[in-house]
């Protein structure tokens, strides 16, 4: 363990730093312009003044730390580190979490007088600067405190590094080039600027030691230093190179890392490209392309010395030198310094020297790609962070928060549901289908909280653009902002919003509606700037399989997903109201977040694109008694100090958007979809958990299954993510593409039900289940235009039927069907007069012969009908006609005369009795 207290010489060093270094500065700065030691007093005085005027206080910034995505395993409460995002892979440790041998290795090789000087090793620094100025071998000469200062300044530069762009947004410098400049500017030790930088570094180092203890500075250096590539800090580097924490490093490993830190990207040991050792024992590491790194080589002459002394043999020498010989040379230097300082003994030195450098490279889990099949959930979380102002005002600030702020972000992922979703997707949805751009996605949302529990997709996740149809970076579950998706046509799942509006208008699920296949002449749309929709004669919505439709109820239409039924319902509503329902239930245009307008009949049945997560949220609101909980993927954010940061959790709300009565009645209707015989029955686990749901197919391009218990909602989409291929005629794993939604949804929902359960849905509102008939206005006697206006004004659809016989004028309505009361949505047929009828005259009481003459004269064909014996009627009296008097009928029609007579033809009358003949 290194010393922890400052010694007397250390105090003296500090005084020299404050007082003496100002004088020495004159010599050092002047060396920038002349190699001679003798310089003028004026130059030295000027240098001293410059040094004294330099800033002395250096603010120690927060370390750049990886942000970790987490989730909690609900089965045991264990917090699981899911993946990390970083510019610098770092895991800071405290002083006791570093093996003592690491301190010994670093101090012996980098700053052996660390605990004696006051921040600047004047002897070493002066020697190095003068050597550099005189053209000798370049030397460092920086103390640990100075190196810590240098790394703090480098990190400050790197923290804000972004690509440099010109006025046309063309890349002038890549981010890697900008980062390289940060390093070069901070390590430049040549020329006037280099010496000025060195002096400023000294000035900061002296002030640093007046504020912090030696141990704090040493630990700070080990936590900030680069060890090659993106590996920073002793602990993360130990885990990366040797798969052990810093507390468990061996002498050999500690010496290797202490050597790497001197020139990280030269001595790094994660490039297994071999090495070259020349006859003098000088080793070179090979670059990835097989060339020799253009860097100072490392000497392994010490191994030859051990061989010559008989300590090791040729085989041991070759084994020790193999692999990373330049790094081995640097390690041998560190070991020799430790031996000289008495930090290790001779046996420890030999054992470490002959031990080959054997990396156990352990790649850190980083980025969404490392999360496997859950990568699309991960990317949805990342996109949420990148677009949420809680993490920064600009996109650049949010990206830096993700890569540098060391946050612990607890996601809503539930492995019980996520794993089931991944397995179902793998089992039923191939990563691609020949001849189409096939995509499938599933997501589950906790209805009462909005927490997204699972997102699974058929493709393999790769960041960026790919032409491989099996791969994608787009998160199909989200929208353009949260994953780059433009959404998918909702099909009949969109009918939910018409159903909701129907109920909100107080209409009953059992009201009979005209759901036949017919032309709708007009639909009301009161939204500003929209205007009513008027049928152009071609926009006629038909049913799947060209079914004719029927007069039925919304309850029936929902269970059977009848297009014409919902068109009939919408004809009695206001399209603007349906638009407003869509908006308040959280469904927006997935491309730009604007409202989804319902303007034409085809919108009612789901031609507009929507995101699966938004649709899951809308159905969850129904299952949750009308309360919409906006979908969320982040539960909690903790900063790098372990402090909860609720202000960083993206704002999401739970608020009522439907009345409980409307929600429960809609749920009642949607449960009919999931019973046997309903269109969604194939996706029902039938595990005793009550389910509601809705199926949907959009233009044979996209197929949907959305189902929900009272606790969890699952939405599945399968179809084209681009283009138009008929999914009813395309197969995957011996199943139509349009049908794979069912087993996927079933398997996921079964897992959700097992984990979360579900209660009975509340009973529907009885006033929304009432039987409904409506009064039909009587329009007989009105003109055609008057009758149409009267009926349409009362909400009835009108059809003008054939003209019927009547003596009324031809534009007068003389018949209608139905009349009185009828189911809502029934078409009322009105029949005008043909103007050609004549009226049967009234001939009652007349002699039949006289009556026949009158009827013939009126244009009818008279004939005698039945005769009733009546002694008081004498020779005959007309009792009526058929058709009756006043009836309008066609000219020439037969009119039958019915009469009474004392003696009817063919009958025996009084006085003709046979007994009388006797």
MOBELBEL-V872387 format. One record per residue. RES is the residue in one small letter. PHI is phi in degrees with one decimal (none if undefined). Layout:
BEGIN
[[RES/PHI] [RES/PHI]]
END
This chain:
BEGIN
[[x/none] [x/-68.4] [x/-65.7] [x/-113.9] [x/-113.2] [x/-74.8] [x/-88.0] [x/-61.1] [x/-65.8] [x/-65.9] [x/-62.7] [x/-60.4] [x/-60.6] [x/-63.4] [x/-64.2] [x/-60.1] [x/-61.1] [x/-77.0] [x/-100.7] [x/-67.6] [x/-65.7] [x/-61.3] [x/-71.1] [x/-62.6] [x/-55.9] [x/-59.0] [x/-65.4] [x/-66.0] [x/-69.9] [x/-62.7] [x/-62.5] [x/-70.5] [x/-114.2] [x/-147.4] [x/-76.1] [x/-77.4] [x/-76.7] [x/-71.7] [x/-133.1] [x/-73.8] [x/-64.7] [x/-65.7] [x/-65.3] [x/-63.7] [x/-61.8] [x/-64.4] [x/-65.6] [x/-60.8] [x/-61.6] [x/-61.7] [x/-63.1] [x/-65.3] [x/-89.8] [x/-71.5] [x/-60.3] [x/-110.6] [x/-98.2] [x/-116.1] [x/-73.1] [x/-86.8] [x/-75.3] [x/-61.3] [x/-64.9] [x/-73.5] [x/-125.6] [x/-64.9] [x/-92.3] [x/-112.0] [x/-85.7] [x/-123.3] [x/-147.2] [x/-108.4] [x/-76.2] [x/-64.7] [x/-70.2] [x/-131.9] [x/74.9] [x/-71.4] [x/-84.2] [x/-111.0] [x/-77.7] [x/-88.5] [x/-161.4] [x/-124.6] [x/-132.6] [x/-160.3] [x/-89.7] [x/-130.3] [x/-76.4] [x/-146.4] [x/-133.5] [x/-58.4] [x/-129.5] [x/-90.8] [x/-60.6] [x/-78.9] [x/-95.6] [x/-118.1] [x/-59.8] [x/-53.0] [x/-62.7] [x/-66.8] [x/-60.0] [x/-61.5] [x/-65.1] [x/-68.4] [x/-68.8] [x/-62.1] [x/-91.6] [x/-109.1] [x/-159.8] [x/-64.9] [x/-98.5] [x/-54.1] [x/-85.6] [x/-108.2] [x/-94.7] [x/-103.2] [x/120.3] [x/-132.1] [x/-84.3] [x/-58.5] [x/-66.0] [x/-65.1] [x/-67.8] [x/-61.5] [x/-59.2] [x/-67.6] [x/-65.4] [x/-67.5] [x/-64.1] [x/-64.9] [x/-67.8] [x/-86.8] [x/88.1] [x/-77.3] [x/-62.6] [x/-63.3] [x/-124.0] [x/-85.8] [x/76.9] [x/-84.1] [x/-75.4] [x/-58.5] [x/-62.8] [x/-66.3] [x/-65.1] [x/-62.4] [x/-58.2] [x/-58.4] [x/-68.3] [x/-61.4] [x/-69.0] [x/-62.7] [x/-62.2] [x/-60.5] [x/-69.9] [x/-69.8] [x/-58.1] [x/-101.4] [x/-67.4] [x/-138.3] [x/-57.9] [x/-89.8] [x/-117.5] [x/-89.1] [x/-62.3] [x/-98.5] [x/65.1] [x/-83.6] [x/-73.3] [x/-90.9] [x/-133.6] [x/-72.1] [x/-62.9] [x/-61.9] [x/-67.5] [x/-66.1] [x/-63.2] [x/-63.5] [x/-63.6] [x/-57.9] [x/-66.7] [x/-64.0] [x/-68.4] [x/-78.3] [x/-110.7] [x/-63.5] [x/-123.1] [x/-120.6] [x/73.1] [x/-60.9] [x/-65.0] [x/-63.4] [x/-70.5] [x/-63.8] [x/-60.6] [x/-63.4] [x/-66.1] [x/-63.1] [x/-61.0] [x/-63.6] [x/-57.9] [x/-63.7] [x/-62.3] [x/-62.5] [x/-65.0] [x/-61.6] [x/-72.9] [x/-81.2] [x/-107.7] [x/-126.7] [x/-76.0] [x/-58.6] [x/-64.0] [x/-62.7] [x/-68.4] [x/-61.8] [x/-64.6] [x/-59.2] [x/-63.2] [x/-68.1] [x/-83.0] [x/-102.3] [x/-64.5] [x/-87.2] [x/-120.3] [x/106.3] [x/63.3] [x/-101.7] [x/-93.9] [x/-127.3] [x/83.3] [x/-66.1] [x/-74.0] [x/-61.1] [x/-70.3] [x/-61.1] [x/-68.0] [x/-70.6] [x/-81.3] [x/-125.6] [x/59.2] [x/-137.6] [x/-71.7] [x/-61.7] [x/-71.8] [x/-114.5] [x/-69.2] [x/-84.3] [x/-59.2] [x/-59.7] [x/-67.0] [x/-61.7] [x/-65.6] [x/-63.6] [x/-67.4] [x/-63.8] [x/-74.0] [x/-60.8] [x/-63.8] [x/-68.5] [x/-154.0] [x/-55.4] [x/-82.8] [x/-87.7] [x/-99.5] [x/-57.5] [x/-120.0] [x/-115.9] [x/-120.7] [x/-76.5] [x/-110.1] [x/83.3] [x/-153.8] [x/-127.3] [x/-123.0] [x/-88.2] [x/-67.6] [x/-93.0] [x/81.3] [x/-93.8] [x/-108.7] [x/-125.8] [x/-80.8] [x/-89.1] [x/-77.0] [x/-57.4] [x/-84.8] [x/94.3] [x/-80.2] [x/-84.0] [x/-56.9] [x/-84.0] [x/-139.9] [x/-64.2] [x/-74.7] [x/-105.7] [x/-96.2] [x/-113.1] [x/-57.7] [x/-60.4] [x/-67.7] [x/-64.4] [x/-62.4] [x/-63.4] [x/-67.3] [x/-66.7] [x/-81.7] [x/80.5] [x/-75.2] [x/-130.8] [x/-102.4] [x/-61.5] [x/-62.8] [x/-65.5] [x/-62.8] [x/-65.3] [x/-64.3] [x/-68.1] [x/-83.3] [x/-71.0] [x/101.6] [x/-126.5] [x/-70.1] [x/-66.0] [x/-65.7] [x/-61.2] [x/-60.9] [x/-67.0] [x/-61.9] [x/-62.3] [x/-63.0] [x/-61.2] [x/-62.5] [x/-66.1] [x/-67.7] [x/-65.2] [x/-64.5] [x/-62.8] [x/-84.1] [x/77.2] [x/-79.6] [x/-136.4] [x/-95.6] [x/-61.2] [x/-63.7] [x/-63.4] [x/-61.1] [x/-63.3] [x/-59.3] [x/-70.6] [x/-66.5] [x/-86.1] [x/-78.6] [x/-61.4] [x/-71.0] [x/-122.3] [x/-67.4] [x/-125.9] [x/-57.8] [x/-121.9] [x/-64.6] [x/-67.2] [x/-74.3] [x/-142.6] [x/76.3] [x/-70.5] [x/-61.4] [x/-77.7] [x/-92.0] [x/66.8] [x/-69.3] [x/-89.0] [x/-61.2] [x/-73.8] [x/-64.5] [x/-55.9] [x/-66.2] [x/-62.7] [x/-63.8] [x/-59.4] [x/-63.5] [x/-61.0] [x/-63.4] [x/-67.0] [x/-111.8] [x/-104.2] [x/-61.0] [x/-58.8] [x/-95.3] [x/149.1] [x/-72.3] [x/-116.1] [x/-61.4] [x/-63.8] [x/-66.2] [x/-68.4] [x/-61.9] [x/-66.5] [x/-59.3] [x/-69.3] [x/-97.7] [x/-131.5] [x/-87.7] [x/64.9] [x/-78.8] [x/-112.8] [x/-106.4] [x/-88.8] [x/-87.8] [x/-89.9] [x/-55.4] [x/-113.2] [x/-61.0] [x/-64.8] [x/-87.7] [x/-60.6] [x/-64.1] [x/-62.8] [x/-65.3] [x/-63.5] [x/-66.4] [x/-64.2] [x/-64.7] [x/-65.8] [x/-77.8] [x/-114.1] [x/-124.6] [x/-67.7] [x/-70.6] [x/-160.5] [x/-132.0] [x/-57.0] [x/91.2] [x/-149.4] [x/-94.2] [x/-92.9] [x/-139.0] [x/-140.3] [x/-147.5] [x/-138.0] [x/-144.7] [x/-125.8] [x/-129.1] [x/-75.1] [x/-63.0] [x/-83.5] [x/-128.9] [x/83.2] [x/-67.3] [x/-78.2] [x/-93.3] [x/-157.7] [x/-140.8] [x/-133.4] [x/-142.5] [x/-75.2] [x/-83.0] [x/-86.5] [x/-78.6] [x/-137.7] [x/-71.2] [x/83.0] [x/-77.5] [x/-143.8] [x/-94.6] [x/-73.5] [x/-65.9] [x/-84.8] [x/-125.1] [x/-165.3] [x/-105.0] [x/-80.9] [x/-91.5] [x/-60.8] [x/-69.9] [x/-101.4] [x/-119.1] [x/-62.0] [x/-73.7] [x/-105.8] [x/129.8] [x/84.8] [x/-92.6] [x/-94.1] [x/82.6] [x/-142.3] [x/-57.9] [x/-76.6] [x/58.2] [x/-70.4] [x/-62.7] [x/-73.4] [x/-63.1] [x/-49.9] [x/-74.6] [x/-69.7] [x/-60.7] [x/-62.3] [x/-63.9] [x/-55.8] [x/-71.3] [x/-65.8] [x/-84.0] [x/80.7] [x/-82.9] [x/-92.7] [x/-67.3] [x/-104.8] [x/-73.9] [x/-77.1] [x/-124.4] [x/-73.3] [x/-107.9] [x/-80.1] [x/-74.5] [x/-156.2] [x/-81.4] [x/-101.2] [x/-72.4] [x/-158.6] [x/-130.3] [x/-76.2] [x/-143.2] [x/-91.3] [x/-62.9] [x/-58.6] [x/82.5] [x/-96.3] [x/79.1] [x/-61.9] [x/-89.4] [x/-117.0] [x/-62.2] [x/-78.3] [x/99.8] [x/-122.2] [x/-84.8] [x/-116.7] [x/-83.6] [x/-115.8] [x/-93.4] [x/-59.1] [x/72.2] [x/56.6] [x/-62.0] [x/-76.2] [x/83.2] [x/-165.3] [x/-77.1] [x/-152.0] [x/-111.0] [x/-56.2] [x/-62.4] [x/-69.5] [x/-60.1] [x/-69.0] [x/-63.1] [x/-100.3] [x/53.1] [x/-82.0] [x/-58.2] [x/-66.2] [x/-64.7] [x/-71.8] [x/-64.8] [x/-62.0] [x/-64.2] [x/-63.5] [x/-64.4] [x/-97.5] [x/-116.8] [x/-112.2] [x/-56.3] [x/-63.4] [x/-64.7] [x/-64.5] [x/-56.5] [x/-66.5] [x/-64.2] [x/-56.4] [x/-65.2] [x/-71.6] [x/-93.2] [x/85.3] [x/-102.3] [x/-129.0] [x/-62.5] [x/-69.8] [x/-82.7] [x/-128.0] [x/78.1] [x/-81.7] [x/-66.7] [x/-93.0] [x/-85.8] [x/-100.3] [x/-110.8] [x/-134.6] [x/-55.7] [x/-64.1] [x/-64.2] [x/-61.8] [x/-99.8] [x/92.4] [x/-81.8] [x/-73.5] [x/-81.8] [x/-141.8] [x/-96.3] [x/-58.1] [x/-66.7] [x/-64.3] [x/-67.4] [x/-61.0] [x/-63.5] [x/-65.4] [x/-67.7] [x/-62.8] [x/-63.2] [x/-64.2] [x/-66.1] [x/-99.4] [x/70.2] [x/96.9] [x/-92.6] [x/-91.9] [x/-102.4] [x/-58.5] [x/-55.9] [x/-139.6] [x/-122.9] [x/-125.3] [x/-91.2] [x/-159.4] [x/-130.7] [x/-121.0] [x/-82.6] [x/-72.1] [x/-101.1] [x/80.9] [x/-96.3] [x/-63.7] [x/-123.5] [x/-60.6] [x/-69.1] [x/-91.2] [x/-77.5] [x/-52.3] [x/-66.1] [x/-138.6] [x/-122.4] [x/-119.0] [x/-148.5] [x/-69.7] [x/-119.5] [x/-131.3] [x/-71.0] [x/-56.3] [x/-65.5] [x/-66.4] [x/-62.8] [x/-67.3] [x/-74.1] [x/-63.0] [x/-61.8] [x/-60.4] [x/-65.4] [x/-73.0] [x/-66.6] [x/-65.0] [x/-68.7] [x/-97.3] [x/-78.6] [x/-61.1] [x/100.5] [x/-78.5] [x/-69.1] [x/-106.3] [x/-59.4] [x/-65.8] [x/-101.4] [x/-84.0] [x/-65.6] [x/47.4] [x/-104.5] [x/93.1] [x/-90.0] [x/-59.3] [x/-129.3] [x/-120.2] [x/-179.9] [x/-158.8] [x/-96.4] [x/-163.9] [x/-136.9] [x/-111.3] [x/51.5] [x/58.5] [x/-104.6] [x/-128.4] [x/-122.6] [x/-128.8] [x/-140.6] [x/-118.7] [x/-139.7] [x/-156.0] [x/-91.6] [x/-70.9] [x/-114.9] [x/-136.6] [x/-113.1] [x/-121.5] [x/-120.2] [x/-127.5] [x/-129.6] [x/-141.5] [x/161.6] [x/-84.1] [x/-90.3] [x/-160.6] [x/84.7] [x/-132.5] [x/-127.1] [x/-68.9] [x/-77.1] [x/-81.8] [x/-118.4] [x/-113.2] [x/-119.3] [x/-139.4] [x/52.0] [x/62.6] [x/-138.5] [x/-57.1] [x/-57.1] [x/-69.2] [x/-104.4] [x/-71.8] [x/-59.2] [x/-66.2] [x/-66.7] [x/-64.7] [x/-62.8] [x/-60.8] [x/-65.5] [x/-68.7] [x/-66.4] [x/-61.4] [x/-66.6] [x/-64.8] [x/-64.7] [x/-65.0] [x/-85.2] [x/-116.1] [x/66.5] [x/-178.7] [x/-102.8] [x/-66.4] [x/-71.7] [x/-59.8] [x/-67.0] [x/-69.4] [x/-73.3] [x/-65.4] [x/-67.5] [x/-97.2] [x/-119.0] [x/-66.6] [x/-74.0] [x/-129.6] [x/-124.8] [x/-130.3] [x/-73.5] [x/-102.6] [x/-59.3] [x/-83.7] [x/-113.6] [x/-63.4] [x/97.3] [x/-88.1] [x/-70.0] [x/-57.4] [x/-64.5] [x/-64.7] [x/-63.3] [x/-61.1] [x/-62.4] [x/-64.1] [x/-70.2] [x/-65.8] [x/-63.9] [x/-90.2] [x/91.9] [x/-102.9] [x/-86.8] [x/-117.7] [x/-127.7] [x/-90.5] [x/-89.1] [x/-68.3] [x/-68.5] [x/-120.3] [x/-61.9] [x/-166.6] [x/-89.9] [x/-76.8] [x/-59.3] [x/-67.4] [x/-99.5] [x/-97.1] [x/-76.1] [x/-116.5] [x/-157.4] [x/-146.5] [x/-150.9] [x/-85.3] [x/-132.0] [x/76.8] [x/-120.3] [x/-155.9] [x/-62.3] [x/-58.0] [x/90.5] [x/-68.9] [x/-80.4] [x/-93.2] [x/-95.6] [x/-113.7] [x/-118.5] [x/-84.7] [x/-73.0] [x/-92.2] [x/70.3] [x/-114.3] [x/-82.4] [x/-117.2] [x/-102.1] [x/-68.3] [x/-71.4] [x/-86.8] [x/-115.7] [x/-59.3] [x/87.2] [x/-78.7] [x/-61.5] [x/-53.1] [x/-66.4] [x/-64.8] [x/-62.1] [x/-61.6] [x/-63.5] [x/-64.2] [x/-68.8] [x/-63.1] [x/-65.2] [x/-81.0] [x/101.9] [x/-101.5] [x/-106.5] [x/-86.5] [x/-146.9] [x/-76.8] [x/-114.1] [x/-79.2] [x/-120.7] [x/-111.3] [x/-62.4] [x/-154.1] [x/-63.0] [x/-87.5] [x/-95.7] [x/53.8] [x/-77.3] [x/141.5] [x/-145.5] [x/-68.6] [x/-100.4] [x/165.7] [x/-129.5] [x/-136.7] [x/-69.1] [x/-76.5] [x/-58.3] [x/87.0] [x/-78.0] [x/-87.1] [x/-150.4] [x/-76.3] [x/-63.9] [x/89.6] [x/-67.0] [x/-77.5] [x/-118.0] [x/-90.4] [x/-99.1] [x/-103.2] [x/-146.0] [x/-121.8] [x/-152.5] [x/-63.5] [x/-133.0] [x/-78.1] [x/-55.8] [x/82.7] [x/-120.5] [x/-83.7] [x/-100.2] [x/-58.3] [x/89.1] [x/-108.2] [x/-65.6] [x/-63.9] [x/-62.3] [x/-65.6] [x/-69.0] [x/-71.6]]
END
